Amino acid sequence: MSDGGDVFLADYLRSSRKKVVFIIVMTIAAVGAVLLTLGFGVYTISIPDAISVFWNHVTGQVSWVKADHYVWDVRFPRALGALVVGAGLAFAGAIMQNDMRNPLAEPYTMGIASGAFLGAVLSLVLGFSLIPGLSGDWATVINAFVFSVIPTVVIMIVSQFRKMTPTAMILVGIALLFLFSSISQVLMVTAPAETLADAYNWRVGTLSKVTWDNLPIMAAIVAAICIPLYFLSSKLDVMYLGDRAASTLGVNANRLRLITMLLVSLMTGAVVSFTGTIGFIGLVGPHVARILVGSKNRYLLPASAAFGAAFLILADTLAKVCGPSGLPVGVISAMVGGPLFIYILVRQKKSAWA
């Protein structure tokens, strides 16, 4: 091998190592954030004591019963929920930006959030359930999930009769977003104050309802969809070249786009059905990861997931200490994510999308 080839290989391996190191660092940061957030909440307990209580529970040496309840039954599943939701939304955002070749795309671009919110409002305000006899939180979850998938299904049906470009898909999603949002607003006008408060908390997104009962469902769905999508990384990379160029390389870009969109919609719908629409994670996460590891999906997807998990856990930690009873995490993620996204757009080079 020539000297030039040796230099190229060395540079490639060095660049790959840096990307892997970033993914590992962000993963460790997410795990550390899980332990950190155990010490924050309405019940006062220091971080070292919270970690000690957590470890005692794991080893079967529970002695501080009240603290054990708050740490193990309330804060730990909430922290794991933030990890799962943050990773899932950021991963979905990276897929959507890849599919649409658009830096402004995110998991909610196709109207998923507005559809889910309409389903939740129908349950919260009118008591309507798609499953007769079902009521309460599970009725809201089922309604939100089913309605969240409707926009993607509509796009897939339309695409069977007319080939749609990524831009056309986004425009259809925006149209459905405004349609569903307007219906939701009409329903909320007549809602009583307490129901309106529940709808608002769902709209901005909160992790307070994540429990050991629903956490395994979210985690299983996110894992079951993210893992297969990761193994499509090489095909997703080809889509950066455009549909026509992708077809010459043996990739049916339109079919792959529809499949990945459906999977992302199912995962996003499953997540937001339990937590509400937590914003900016799926938009900011992939951009930060793309700046640091580039656009190759082999590195971008796990890097986005790791950053999204760490970001949402820290945002939820901050949300828990704001005010006497805390704030919905969606408020904090938007307040932090908005300025961060503007900064990224100003500083990001066009080559990051190459």
BELJOGI-V33173 format. One record per residue. SS is DSSP state (hx for helix, st for strand, lp for the rest). PHI is phi in degrees with one decimal (* if undefined). D_FIRST is the distance of its C-alpha to the first C-alpha in whole Angstrom. Layout:
ss=<SS/SS>
phi=<PHI/PHI>
d_first=<D_FIRST/D_FIRST>
This chain:
ss=<lp/lp/hx/hx/hx/hx/hx/hx/hx/hx/hx/hx/hx/hx/hx/hx/hx/hx/hx/hx/hx/hx/hx/hx/hx/hx/hx/hx/hx/hx/hx/hx/hx/hx/hx/hx/hx/lp/lp/lp/lp/lp/lp/lp/lp/lp/hx/hx/hx/hx/hx/hx/hx/hx/hx/hx/hx/hx/lp/lp/lp/lp/lp/lp/hx/hx/hx/hx/hx/hx/hx/hx/hx/hx/hx/hx/hx/hx/hx/hx/hx/hx/hx/hx/hx/hx/hx/hx/hx/hx/hx/hx/hx/hx/hx/hx/hx/hx/hx/hx/lp/lp/lp/lp/lp/lp/lp/lp/lp/lp/lp/hx/hx/hx/hx/hx/hx/hx/hx/hx/hx/hx/hx/hx/hx/hx/lp/lp/lp/lp/lp/lp/lp/lp/lp/lp/hx/hx/hx/hx/hx/hx/hx/hx/hx/hx/hx/hx/hx/hx/hx/hx/hx/hx/hx/hx/hx/hx/hx/hx/hx/lp/lp/lp/lp/hx/hx/hx/hx/hx/hx/hx/hx/hx/hx/hx/hx/hx/hx/hx/hx/hx/hx/hx/hx/hx/hx/hx/hx/lp/lp/lp/hx/hx/hx/hx/hx/hx/hx/hx/hx/hx/hx/hx/lp/lp/lp/lp/lp/lp/lp/hx/hx/hx/hx/hx/hx/hx/hx/hx/hx/hx/hx/hx/hx/hx/hx/hx/hx/hx/lp/lp/hx/hx/hx/hx/hx/hx/hx/hx/hx/lp/hx/hx/hx/hx/hx/hx/lp/lp/lp/lp/hx/hx/hx/hx/hx/hx/hx/hx/hx/hx/hx/hx/hx/hx/hx/hx/hx/hx/hx/hx/hx/hx/hx/lp/lp/lp/lp/lp/hx/hx/hx/hx/hx/hx/hx/hx/hx/hx/hx/hx/hx/lp/lp/lp/hx/hx/hx/hx/hx/hx/hx/hx/hx/hx/hx/hx/hx/hx/hx/hx/hx/hx/hx/hx/hx/hx/hx/hx/lp/lp/lp/lp/lp/lp/lp/lp/hx/hx/hx/hx/hx/hx/hx/hx/hx/hx/hx/hx/hx/hx/hx/hx/hx/hx/hx/lp/lp/hx/hx/hx/hx/lp>
phi=<*/-70.7/-61.1/-62.3/-66.3/-62.8/-64.7/-61.7/-63.3/-63.4/-63.7/-63.4/-66.2/-64.9/-64.2/-64.7/-62.9/-61.8/-66.2/-65.5/-61.7/-61.3/-61.9/-65.6/-61.9/-68.1/-66.6/-63.6/-62.4/-65.2/-64.5/-62.2/-65.2/-61.0/-68.7/-61.6/-70.9/-64.7/-92.7/-123.9/157.1/-65.0/-77.7/-78.7/-157.3/-71.8/-62.5/-59.9/-66.0/-63.0/-65.4/-64.3/-62.7/-61.3/-65.9/-63.3/-67.1/-63.0/-90.0/76.0/-119.5/-71.2/-128.2/-106.7/-63.7/-63.5/-64.2/-61.8/-62.8/-67.7/-73.5/-84.1/-92.6/-113.7/-79.8/-67.3/-63.7/-65.0/-65.3/-65.3/-62.4/-62.7/-63.0/-66.7/-65.8/-60.5/-65.0/-65.0/-68.4/-67.7/-61.3/-62.9/-63.0/-63.9/-65.3/-65.0/-65.0/-68.4/-62.0/-89.2/49.7/-138.5/-67.4/-95.4/-72.0/-153.7/-58.7/-93.2/-57.4/-84.0/88.5/-61.9/-65.3/-67.4/-65.2/-63.0/-65.6/-61.5/-61.9/-67.0/-63.5/-58.8/-76.5/-71.9/-91.0/-98.5/71.4/-80.8/-131.5/-66.1/-104.9/-55.6/89.6/-87.0/-143.8/76.8/-62.9/-69.6/-64.4/-63.9/-62.8/-64.4/-57.9/-62.1/-64.9/-63.6/-69.5/-67.7/-85.4/-56.0/-57.8/-66.3/-62.9/-60.2/-62.7/-65.9/-66.5/-61.7/-67.1/-72.4/-101.0/-147.7/-64.4/-110.7/-77.5/-55.1/-63.6/-63.8/-62.7/-62.8/-64.8/-63.9/-61.6/-65.5/-62.0/-67.8/-58.4/-67.8/-63.8/-65.7/-64.6/-65.8/-64.7/-61.4/-64.7/-61.7/-66.7/-72.9/-60.2/-94.6/-79.4/-67.0/-58.7/-67.7/-69.4/-63.0/-64.9/-62.7/-65.2/-64.1/-59.7/-69.7/-64.0/-85.1/93.5/-147.1/-102.6/-67.3/-96.2/-77.0/-132.5/-65.3/-74.9/-100.8/-58.5/-59.6/-65.5/-61.3/-63.2/-64.7/-67.7/-61.2/-66.1/-65.9/-99.9/-66.8/-63.8/-62.3/-64.3/-63.0/-75.2/-96.8/-53.4/-65.0/-70.1/-65.7/-60.5/-63.3/-67.6/-63.5/-78.9/104.5/-63.1/-67.3/-65.9/-63.2/-64.9/-69.7/-98.6/87.9/-112.4/-81.3/-61.9/-65.4/-66.2/-62.3/-62.3/-65.4/-65.1/-67.1/-62.4/-64.1/-63.9/-63.8/-63.3/-62.7/-67.2/-63.3/-61.1/-64.8/-71.3/-70.2/-63.5/-96.6/-113.9/84.8/-91.4/-81.8/-92.4/74.0/-64.7/-73.3/-96.1/-78.5/-52.0/-62.8/-67.4/-62.1/-63.9/-65.1/-63.4/-93.2/-123.0/86.5/-98.6/-69.5/-65.1/-58.0/-102.6/-63.7/-64.0/-66.7/-65.6/-61.9/-62.3/-64.9/-65.9/-59.9/-63.7/-63.1/-62.1/-70.7/-63.7/-67.0/-64.5/-69.3/-61.2/-66.1/-63.0/-70.8/-105.2/-90.2/83.4/-65.2/-124.0/84.2/-125.0/-61.1/-64.2/-61.9/-66.4/-68.4/-62.4/-73.3/-65.4/-85.0/-68.3/-60.0/-60.6/-63.4/-66.8/-61.6/-61.4/-63.0/-63.5/-71.1/-92.3/-68.5/-85.7/-62.0/-65.1/-64.4/-100.1/-81.1>
d_first=<0/4/7/8/6/7/10/11/10/12/15/15/16/18/20/20/22/24/26/26/28/30/31/32/34/36/37/38/40/41/43/44/46/47/49/50/52/54/56/57/60/64/64/63/61/59/55/55/58/57/53/56/58/55/54/57/57/54/55/59/61/62/65/65/66/66/63/61/63/61/58/57/59/59/56/53/53/54/50/49/50/48/45/45/47/44/41/43/44/40/38/41/40/37/37/40/38/35/38/40/37/39/39/43/43/44/45/49/48/49/52/52/53/56/57/57/59/62/62/62/65/67/67/68/70/72/71/70/67/65/66/70/72/68/69/68/64/63/64/63/59/60/61/58/56/57/58/54/53/55/53/50/52/54/51/50/53/53/49/51/53/51/47/47/44/43/45/48/48/48/51/53/52/53/56/57/56/59/61/61/61/64/66/65/66/70/70/69/72/75/73/75/74/72/71/69/68/66/65/63/62/60/59/57/56/56/55/58/59/56/57/56/58/56/52/51/52/50/47/47/47/44/42/42/41/38/36/36/36/33/31/32/29/27/30/31/28/28/32/31/30/34/36/35/31/31/33/31/28/31/32/36/36/40/41/38/40/43/42/40/43/45/44/43/47/48/46/48/51/51/50/53/55/56/55/56/53/51/50/47/45/43/43/42/39/37/37/36/33/32/32/30/28/27/28/26/29/27/27/30/33/33/33/36/37/37/38/41/42/42/44/47/48/48/50/52/53/54/56/58/59/60/64/66/65/61/60/58/54/54/56/53/50/51/53/49/47/49/48/45/44/45/43/40/41/42/38/36/33/33/29/30/31/28>
